[in-house]
Amino acid sequence: MNLFNKEILCTLGPASLNDKVIARLEELGVSLFRINLSHTKLQDLPTIINYIRSQSSVPIGLDTEGAQVRTGDMRNGEIAVRENSIVHAHSLRVPGDAFNFNLYPEDVVEKLEVGDFISIDFNAVLVQVIAKDEEKATMRVMHGGIIGQNKAVTVERDIPLDTLTAKDIAALEYGRTVGIKHVALSFANRGSDVDAVRALVGPDVFLISKIECRNALINLDEIAEKSDALLIDRGDLSRQEPIERIPRLQKMIIARGRALNRKVYVATNLLESMIVSPKPTRAEVNDVINTLLDGADGLVLAAETAIGADPIGCVAMIVKLIHEYTILHEQCTNMPKAYADYLPTDPLSLLIEAHGGTLIQNLIETASLPNMAELKKLVLSDNQLLDCQQIGMGTYSPLTGFMTQKTLTNVLDHHRLPNGIAWPMPMLLQCHEPQIKAITAGERIALCDTDGEVHALLDISEIYSLNLENLAQRWFGTASLEHPGVAQLLKQGKWFIAGTVTLIIDRPSLFQEYALTPQQSRFIFAHKGWSKVVGFHGRNVIHQAHEYIQLEALRQTNADGLFLNPVIGPKKQGDFLPNPILKSYQMSLDFGIYPSGKALLGSLAVYPRYCGPREAVFSALCRKNMGCSHFIVGRDHSGVGDYYQPEDYTSLFDKLSDIGITPVFFDAIGYNPKTGHYQNTDHEDVLPISGSAVRDALQNGEKLPDWYIRDMVQDMLAAAIKSGQPVFHE
C-alpha cells in the first residue's frame, strides 16, 4: 500500500502477537515491527523474533530499555499509596505492596539522595526521599495514587545511568547474530551514547535515537549527526519538560532533523483512546495531522497496537489520516487559499476499489422527470428489470447499460470489454421484433413492468439482431435446450437493444430489510472497520457444507468479515424462494453460528444464468463492487448438470488474473462420520452434501441428519411447508 512516503512503526505485544493481526498489519502497510525490550523478557526474545519472521516480511526493530528508571514487579500488578504515608524502595527484591517495592535498574537506590523528589508513573505519585541506608530508601508520599509495575520513574535530579542495561546489551548482541537491522536507543543523552550502541550493533544497522529527556534536547545536533533517525517520545519527554511545551519542542526537533537530513518519527498518545474505544477523539486526529504537517516522517503506535482492543483498526486509522494529510498538503502547496476554501473530497476507503475504478451510480428520481409520460414505453421481464436495477446501482460496474454488438463480441471471445477490463458476462436487453418497431437508436425510452410502472430509462445507442443458437454456443458452451440458461435465451427474441440505463429509485427493493446496494454495503464495511472481506454467493438455504466453507474461507483469508450475500432473484422451478433462504441465514446469525461481529447478511437481487465459470467470475466482480476483496467459489458455482468441469473455473480465473478480487476455491465438501469432520468428498468415507438433496428431502417430508443441515433450519422449513407457506419456485 502506498503510504505517501510516510512510515508506520508498530509495537507488537499481547494484542498483536498473533498470525492474523500481524498479517493484516503488513497488508495495511506497516513499515517496522517494534519489540519493546522494557516489556519483553530476554529469554522470550528468540521465540518472538522467530515467530514474527515466520508470519511476515516486515523488518523488526529492537527498542532498548536505555538509561531510565522504572518500577519493579508488584504483587497484584499495581499498588495504591496513601498521601503522607511512608514507603520504602529496596535494593534487594521484595514482593511489591503499598509500603515496600523495588526500582529498576537494581543499583538506582544507591544513587538516590535524601531530599530527592521522585515522580512515578507519569506524575501519578510524587514521593520525597527522607532517609537512606544500605538496604533501602525511605520516602514520604507527597501525592498519593496508583503505581503500576514496570512504570516510568523520574528523579528530579540528573543522576548518572548506563546507556544500556545488561538486558539491552544481551538483546542487541543476540539481534546482531540473527540479522536484526533496526535498533532504537532509548533515552539518548549525548552523542557518545549513540557511539556506544553503534559499536555494539555495527555500521549497517539503522539506528534510531529517541529524544525523551532534557539532555537529548541540549545535545540534539550531535545525537542526530551520529544517528540514522530520531524518534520523539512525547510521553517520557513530558516527564522533564512541561507538557504545554511539547508541541513547540516537537516542531523544533523535526525542523532540526530535517536540516540535518535525518528522518524523524513521533510517538506517544497518537490514538490513545483507541486502546479501548473503536474511534479516536477529534483531538487525536487533529494532533496526528498536525504532526505530519510539522514534517514527521513516520508515526509510532505503541500501546495502541501492543495492548489495545483493535490494533488493526488503529493502523487503518493512521493510514486514513496519512491520506487526509496528503490531500491537505497538496492543497496547501498548489492553492494559496487552501485553508480558506472548502474543497470536498471523498474519504479514503481501505476497501477494494470498484471494478474499473469507479462505482457506477446512474440514478434519478421520478420528480426530476416532468416529461416522462411522453416517453415511449418498453415492457420488460422481471429478470431484465433486475439487470436494470443492478446496472443503475453499480453492482455491474463498470457497465453503464446493455451491451452493443461490438462489446458483446469482445466479451464472448475474450472475456473482456473493448477497453481491456476483464468482464465475462453478456449483459443484454433481448426483445422480440414487434417490441423494437416503434423505437430507434438515439432516443430515450421508459422501461416498465407489465403493470406499466416505469423502473428505468434507456438511452438507445444501437439495435441489432443475432443468431440465438450461435450466441448460446459461444455463451454457454452448448445450444442444448436442456441447459436452463440456453432455454431462457432461446425462448426470447433475436433482437437486442444497447444503451445507457438510468434507474428510477423512488421505490422499495425486494426484501428491503436485507437489500444492500454496493454503496450501502461499502458504508457498512467501513463503519465496521472491515477492509478485507470475503463474499459468499448462494441460492439455497444454508446447510452444513456451506457453513464449513464460509468459516474456513474466513480463516484462510484472515478477513475482517464475511459477507453472506445470497441471490434472491427468480430461479428455476424447484429452487428455494428468497424468504426461506434469508430466514435460514438469519437463524444462523441469531444462534451464533458465526463469530461475533464477523458476519453480515445482505441479499442480492440477481438471477442465475447457469453459465458456470463465466458466472463465477461475474459473481465475484459483483461482490468486488460491493466491497469484497475475496470471493468463495465452490466446485460447481452456478453450473448445471455436467456442462462445466471443476478445472474450468480455476482456468478462467487464472486466465483473467487481473480482476482485482481473490477467489477462494473449494472442492465439494461432505461429512466424514468416522472423524466427525467436514472435508473434501474425494475421501472414500465422506458422505456428500448438496442443496438439491435438501430440497428433495423437504418436498418428500423426510428429515435429514443434523450434520447435513441444522435441525433448527429444517424445523423452520418443515413448519413453513406444513402451514402452506411457499418455499419453492413453482
N, C-alpha and C positions, 0 to 999 in steps of 0.2 A: 504494500500500500504506500502511495506517495504521501509523505507527511510534510511536504513543503519545506524540506531541509531543516526541520525541527526534530529533535530526538526525544524519545520517551524512555526513561530509565525506570525500571520497575522492580521493587523489592519483593522477593519471594519469601513466603512464610507459611504458617499453618493453613491459611485460607487459600493459598495458591499453589502449594507444592503438590499438585496432582496433575495427571496427564491431560485431563480435559481443559483445565484452566490454562496450563502452560501452552497448549496447542492454540487455544483461542487468542491468548495474548500475542503469540507470534503472528498469527493471522492479522491481528489488528495493527501490527507494525511496531511492536516494542523493539527498541534498539539494543538494550542491555538488561540482563537479569542480574540484580544486585543481591549478594548474600551479605547480610549484616552480621559481622562477627560478634557484635555486642550481644546478639540474641541467638548465637549458634555455638553449640559445644564443639570443641576441637575434634573430638572423636567422631562426631557426626559429619564432618566436612567432606570426607571422601565419598560417603554414600550420597550426600546431597548433590555434589558436583556430578557424579556418575549418573544419577537419576535425571537431572536437568538435561544433560547431554544426550541421554537416551531418548528424550522426548522432544528436543528442539535443537536447532542450529544457531539460535541467538547466543551471542557471546555472554560469558559470565564474568562479573566483576566482584572482587572481594573488597569489602568496606571494613577497614580496621577499627578496633576499639579506640586506639590512639590515646593521647595524653588527656584522659578525662577521669573524673571520679564518679562512681556510681554506687548505689545501694546494693547490699548483698541479698541473699535469699531470705525470704520471710516465711514463717511457719504456715500462714494461710494465704500467702501471696501478697498481702498488704497488712499494714498496721495503722492504728489510729493513735496519735499522740495528742495529749491534752495540754492546752496552753498553761504555762507556768509550772509544768511538771519537769522532773529531772530524768534525762535519758542518757544512755551510755553507748558509745561506739567502741567496739572491742577490736583488739589486734588479732586475737585468736577466734576461730569460728564458733559462733553461737547460733542457736535457733532464734530467728528474729521474732521479737514480740514488742509490745508497746513501750518497753523500757530498755531493751538491750538488742543491738543489731550490729551488723558489720558494714564497713565501707570497702570499696574495691578501687584500685589495687590494694593488696594486703598491707603495704608499707605506708599508706597515706596517713594513718592515725599518728605515726611517728612524726609527720611533718606538720601536724596541727599545733597551734599555739593558743594559750589562754587569751581570750579576747576575740578570737576569730568568729566572724559571723558566717553561718553556713545556710544556704538556701537549698532545699531539697525538693525534687520533682517539680521543676519549673515554678518555684516560689510557693508551692502548696504549703510548705512548712519552713519556718525560719527558726534556727537554734543558734545559741552562742556558747562557745567553749568556756567553761568556768573553772575547770580543773583538769589535770592530766597526770597520769603515771605511766609506767611501762606497759601496762595491760590495756588501758582504755583512756578515752577522752570523755569527760563528764560534761554534759551540755544542758543548758536551761532552754526550754521551749518558749520562744518569744511569740510564735504564731502557730497554733495547732492545726492539725488536719490529718489527711490520709497520706501515708508514704507507701508507695508500691515498690516491689523488688526490682532490681536492675534499672532504677530510675536515675536520671541525671542529678548530680550534686555540684553546687558551685560554692567554692570557698572565696569569700570576698577579699581575697588577698592572693597575689600571684605566687603560687607555690610550685617548685620545680617538679616536673613529672617526666618520665621517659617518653620519648617519641612513640615508641611501640611497646606494647605489653609482651610478655613472654608468649602468650597465646597468639598475638599478632605475628610474631616472628616465626613461630612454628607453622602457622597457617599460610603465610606468604612463601615460606620455603617449600611447603607442600604444593602450593599453587604453581610455583615455578616448575616443579618436576612434572606436573600434569598439563602444562601449557596454558595456564590462565594468563591472558594478555591485558586485563584491565584491573587496576587496583586504585582504591580511593584511600587517601591518607586523612584520617580524622584528626581534627584539632592541630592542623599545621600551625606552628607558631612562628617559624622563621625558615629561611632558605636552607639552612643546614639540616632541618628535619626532612625536607624533600631529598636532599643528598643522601641521607641515611637510608631512606626507603629505596631510592634508585639503586644504590649499591647492593641492596638485598634482592631486588626483583629483576634487575637487568635493564639494558637500554632499550629493548624492544617492547617493553610493557607501556601501555597508555596509562599514564599516572595522573590521577585527578586529586588535586589538593582541596580539602574542604575548609572553607572560610567560615569559622564558627566561634572565634574568640577575638578578644581585643588585640592580642599580639599579632594575629594574622592581618588585621587591618593596618597596623603600624608597619608591618613588613610585607605588604601586599605585593609590591612590584618584584621583589626578589623571589618570593614564593611563585608568582606567576611565571617568571622567566625560567625557572627550573622545572615547571610542571607542563603537562600537555593540556590541561584544562583545570578550571576552578569550579567548585560547587559551593553555592551559598546555602548553608544550613541555617535558615532563618530562626529555627527554634532554639538551638544552642547559642546562636549569636545573641538572641534576645535575653539570655541569662546574664550577659555582661554589658549589653547596650540597651538603653531604654527602648521599649517596644515601639514607641512613636517615631523612633529614628530609623527603624528597619527599612521602610520604603526608600528613604534617601540613601542609606548605605547600599541597598540593592542596586539602585541606579548607578552609584559611584563604582561599585565593584564590576558591574557589567561593562561600564564605559572603559575602565582601566584594562579589563580583559580584552576587549575589542581592540584597544590601542596597541596592546602587546601581541595581537594576533593569537589569542588563546580563547578556546571555547569556554562558555560559562553556563553552568546548569543551576537551576534553582529548586530547592526542596523545602518541605515543611508546610503543612496545612493547606496544600493546594485544593484538595477536595475532602477535607477532614470530616465534614458532615456525612459523606457517603460511606464512612465506616459503618454506619448504622442505617442511613436513610437512602432511598432509591434515587434521590435527586440532590444535586448540590445546592447551596444557597446562592442567592444573587450576588452577594459579596464575594463569594469564592470564584464564580465565573468571571466577575469583573477583575478580580485580582489576577487570575491566570492570563486574561487578555492583556492587561497592563504589563504583566511580567514579560510577555512576548514582545510587546511594543517597546519595552525597555531594551530589548535586544538579546534576551536569553536564547541560547542555542538549544536548550533542552529542558525538560521538566522531569522532576523526580517524584515518583509516587512511593511512599514508604508504608505507613500503617494502612493506608487505603487498600493496598493490594496484599500486604502481608497478613493482616488480621481482619480486614474489612468484610462486610457481608456480601459484597459484589465486586470482586477485583476486575472482572471483565467489563462491567458497567462503568467503572471508574476510568479504565483505559479508553473505552469507547467515548466517554465524555471528553477526555483530553483530546482525542482525535477530532471531535467536532469543534472544540474550541480553537484548535490549531487552524482548522478550516476557516472559522469565522475571523480569526486574526489575519489570515491571508487575504480574505476579501477586504477587510478594513485597511490593511497595509497597501493593497493595490489602489484602493480609492484615495487614500491619503497621498500616494505617490503621483497618481495621474490626474487627480481632481483637487485643486486648491480648496474648494468649498466642501470637501467631503464631510467634514464634521458638521456643516450647517445643513446640508441637503440630505433628505431621506431617500435612500436608494434601495428599494426592496429586492431581496434575493431569497432564493429557496434555501431552506435549512439543509444542512448536509444529512443525507441518509446513508447509513452504513450498509443498507440493503443493496443487493444486486440491482443494477440498473435495468430498466425495461428493455426488451428485445429491440434492437435497433437504436437504442439510446434515449428514446422519448416515449413516455406513456401517452398514447393517443387518447384524447378526450373530445369527441365530436358530439356535443350535447346542446340541446336547445329546449326552451320551454314553449308550450303552446301559445302563451300570451305574447310571445315575440313573433308570432306568425299571423298577422291580421288577414293575409290573403290566402291562407291555407285552403279555404273552401273552394278556391278557384283552381286548385291543382288537380291534375288527373290522378286517379287512384289505381293502384295495383294491389290486388288481394294476394297475400302470401300465406303459406302454410305455417304451422306453429314452429317447425324447425327453422324455416327461413327467418321468421321474426326473432328467434333466439339468436341467430347469427347477427342480425341487425343490432340486437341489444349488446352483444359482446364486442362487436366492432366499435360501436359508439362509446362503450365503457373502457375500451383499451385492453380487454383480455386478449385480443388477437393482434396487439401491437407487433410490428409497425403497420399492419394493414389499416387502411382508412376506408375500405369499401370492398365491393365484389370485383373479382379479377377480370382483366382484359384477356384476350386470347394470347397475346404475347407473354403476359405474366404466367398464365396457366401453363403454357408450353414449357417455360423455364422451370416451373415447379415440378411438373411431371417428369421432365427429362433430367433435371439436375438437383432437385430438392432445394432450389434457391430462387429468390426473387431476382428480377433482372439486375438490381444493383449489387448482387452478390451476397446479400444477407440470407442466411440459412432459413428455409421455410418449406416444409414437406407437404402441407395440406392444401389441396384446391379449395378455394372459397368462392362458391358460385351461386348466382341467382338464376335458377333454372325455370324456364317458362314454356308453356305451350304457345303455338303460333298465334291463336286469337288474342292472347294477352299482350302481344307486342305490336299489334297492327296500328294502334292509336298513339303510339309513343315513338319518339325519335331521339337520337343522340343529341346532346346539348341542352335538353330541357330537364327541369326539376319535376319529379312526381312524388306523390304521397304513397307510402307503403302501409297497408292496413290489414286488419284481420277480417275474418268472414262476417263480422258484425259491422264492418265499415269504420271501425275506430282506427285512427291513424297512429302508428307506432314510430315511424321514422320517415325521413325524406331521402330521396336518392337523386343525385345529380348525375345523369346518364352520360357516360363517356363513349360507350360502344355497345352495339348489339350484334351478336354473331351466332352462328349455328355450328354444331359439331355432330359427328357420328358417335352415338352413345355407346355402342359396343366397343369401338376403338378407345373411347375415353375410359370405359370401365376396365379394359385390359391394362391400360397404362397406369391407372389409378390404383386398382385393387389387385392387379396381377392375375385377374380372371374375369371372364364375362358370364360366368355361371349364375343363373337366376337363384341357385340355392344359397348363394352368398347374400346376406341381408343388405349389405351396402350396395351391391350391384342391383339387387331387386328394387331398392329405393330409387336408385339413379334411373333405371330403365323405364320406370312407370311414369316418369315426368317427361316434359317436352324436350326437344333438341335445341331450343333457343336459350341464349344466355345474355343477361344484361349486366354490363360492367358500369361501375360508377362509385362515387363517394357517398357514404352513408352518414346522415346526421340523425342522432337518436333523440326522440322526444321523451323527456324524463319525468314528466309530472304524472306518474302512475306507479303504484307499488310493484315490487318484484315478486316472483313466486317464492313462497315460504320466506316472507320478509324478515322474520327473526333470525334467519341464518344467512340470508343473501348478503354477500360481501363483494363489492366491486374491487378491482385491483387497487384503486386509490384508498379504499377503506381498509383492505387487508394490510396494505403497507403502513397505514396510520396506526393500526393496532399493533403490528410487529414492532414499529418504532417505539410506541408507548410502553410495550413490554420490555424494551431493551434488546430485542432479538435482531441480529443481523445475519445469522446463519440459520436458515430454516429449511427443513426437509418436508416436501409436499407429498401427499398421498391422494391418488385418484381412485375412486371405487364406484361400482354401480350395483353393489349388493349390500345387504345388511352385513354387519361386521361378524366375522367368525374368528376362531382362534388362530388360524394361519395368518389372517390379516393383522391381528394383534401382534403376533410374533414378528413379522417383517417390519411393522411400524416401529416397534420398540427397539428392534435390532438395528434398523436404519438410524434411529436417533442415537443409539450407542456408537455405531460405526462412524458416523459423520461428526460426532461430537457437536451436534447442532444445538442452538439455543432453544429451539422449539420445533414442534411437529404440527403441520397444518393439515388437518383432516378435511378433505375437500371433495366429498362425493358428488357425483353427477346426478342431477335431478330432472334433466330434460326427458323427452319421450324416448322410449326404448322399444325393443321388440317384444312381441307377445310372450307373456310368462315371466318377464323380468320384474323385479321389485319396483313398486311405486315409491316416490320420494318420501312420503311420510314415514313408512316403517324403516326406511334406511336411516333417516335423520334421527328417529326415536332410538334406534339401536345404538347409534353413536352417542347420543345424549345420555343414555343409560350408562354406557361405559365410562363417560366422564363423571357422571354423578356417583358412580360406585368406586371411583378412584383407581380405575384400571391403568390410567396414565399418570406419570409423575406430576406432582402438583406444580401448576404454573408452567407446564411444558407443552401443553396441547391446546389447540384452538380449532373449533368446528365451524366450517363455513361451507354453504352449498354453492355449486356451480351449475348454472342453468345452460348446459350444452347437451348435445345428444351424441350418441356413439355413431361413428361411421363404419366401425368394424374393419378398419384397414390396417391393423397390426402395427408394423414398425413405423409407418408414416404417422399413425395416430399416437403412438407412444412419444415420438419426438414433439408432435404438435401439443400433446397434453403437457409435456414438460415445459414448452415455451409459454403456454398459458399460465402455468404456475410461476414461471420466471417473472412474467408481467405482474403477478400478484405479490411478488417479493420473495419467492423461494429461491434458495441457492442450490438445493439438491432436490431430486425427484426420484421416487421409488418406481422401478419398472419391474413388473412381475414376469413370470415365464411366458404368459400369453396375453399381454396387455392389449385390450380392445381387439383381440383377434376373435376368430370364429372357426370352428371345425379344425381342419388340418391345412388351412391355406397358408399359414405362416409358421416358420420354424424358430425355435429359441435363438439360434445363431443369427437370424435375420435382424433381430433387434439390436444386438451388440454391434453388428456390422454397420447398420445405418448410423448409430450414434458415433461410431468410430469414424465413419466417412465424413460426418458433419461435426468435426471436432471442435468447432468454434462457436457452438450455440450458447455458451455462457452460463449454462446450468449443468450441474454434475449429476449424471444418472447413478442410481444405486440399484444394481441388478440383484434379483433373487430368482433362483430356480423354484420349481414347485415345492411347497412346504407341506409336510404331513406330520403325523404324531407317531412316535415310537413308544408303544405300550411297555416295552421291556425297560426302557430308560426313563420314561415319563417326560421326555423332552420332545421339542419340535425340531425337525431337521429336514434336509432335502429328501425327496421321495425316491431318489435313486438307491437308497439303502433298502435291503430286502425286508426288514422288519417294520418299515414305516407305512402307516395307513394314510392314504391320500385324503385331502380336504378340498372341497370345491363349493362354490356358490350354487352351482346347478344342483348338487345333491341336497343342499339346504332347501332350495325351492321345491324339489321333488318330495322331500320328506314332509314338509309343511302341507303341501297340497294333498298328500296321502294320509295326513293325520298321524304321522309317525314321529317318535321322539328320538332325536339324535343324542349321543352321549355328550356330557359337558365338555370333554376335551375337543369336541368338534365345533360346537357353538355353545356359548354360555347358557345355562338354564334360564337365567333371567331374561335373555333376549328371546329364547324360544317361547317362554311363557307369555311374553308380551305379544309376540306374533300369533301364537295359538289363540289367545284371548281375542285378538282383533278379528281373526277369521271366524271364530265362534259367534261373535256379535254381529257378523255381517259386514264389517268394515272392509273396504277394498284394500288388498295387499299387493296384488299383481296386476301388471298391464294386461288388458284383455285384447 
